[in-house]
Amino acid sequence: MARPLVPLISIDALVTAALELVDEAGDFSLPKLAKRIGVSQSSIYNHVSGREEILELMRGRIISESPYVLEDERDWEASLRAIVRSYRDAFARHPKLAPLLVLQTVQDAQVMALYENLAVALEAAGFQGRDVMSAISTIDSFALGFALDLAAPDVVWAPPAQGYPALTSALAHAGPTDERGEAAFEFGLEILIAGLHSRLQSTVL
């Protein structure tokens, strides 16, 4: 039988289906992915090398769907805010994807460009040498932490009726889950930027 002139599946369709599976169950497998799009598992390998490549394609997809604008690369603080918010917002659409991506080396070109912009912003701020990578790692951990928080249950802490009065009081003032998460993100971002400012000042003195 002659091969079809038009491929039965596309990389875009593969990524979309894989994201759907992750959104539903928190993971995906090639057999389930093949079943979802109605093809044989072997046909998937005609488009990608395997699970690792699909994960990287998903990483690139969510980043591309959350664009950011750097109006002035010399304004490192504004650049950092834009990049971190974009990163967090990307995972807001697919929070269950974060645990899968933290276990894999970043390779996607679009995501590497994000980190390049972050490095440029930090160098513009005055960070040099090892401090540039240390700052990137700290920022990355911050953004990924909040990405993982998006996948957490609505009730993260459930102290018993008796005991833990300080925690119970803090929870009572935290507000609804979505408000708590947003307030914590903004709170942490301000502390992160303040810490970077402090580090810069200490290296100048």
Secondary structure, 3 states (H helix, E strand, C coil): CCCCCCCCCCHHHHHHHHHHHHHHHCCCCHHHHHHHHCCCHHHHCCCCCCHHHHHHHHHHHHHHCCCCCCCCCCCHHHHHHHHHHHHHHHHHHCHHHHHHHCCCCCCCHHHHHHHHHHHHHHHHHCCCCHHHHHHHHHHHHHHHHHHHHCCCCCCCCCCCCCCCHHHHHHHHCCCCHHHHHHHHHHHHHHHHHHHHHHHHHHHHC
